Amino acid sequence: MRTELLKQIEQDRERIIAFIRGFVQAPTPNPPGDTLVAMQHVRTLLDSESVSYDIHARDATMPNLVASTA
């Protein structure tokens, strides 16, 4: 199992790095706590993988994205 996981990570290495780089670069100023750009970055990845998710937002600038592959 470990070997298979490491193999998958290595195969997707550049894509993983690009995702993390984009996520870290997403502005999330606090205050006011605006996380829209970061959430959209995650949403784009999930859409590209056809992973379903829900978005819950008490505050329009701080949405919660909930996804599951199970």
C-alpha positions, 0 to 999 in steps of 0.5 A: 500500500505504501509503495503504491501511494508513493508511486501515485504521488510521484506520478502526480508530483508536478500537479500536486506542487502546482496545486499547493503553490496556487493555494499558498499564493491565494490571498486570505487577508485577515481581517476581514477573513476573506477566503473566497480565492482559496476556496475557488482554487480548491473548487477548481481542483475538485471540479477537474476530478469530478468530486462532488462538494457542498458549499456552506456560507454563513458569511459570503466571504468565508465559505466552507467547502465540504467534499467527500470521495467516500 
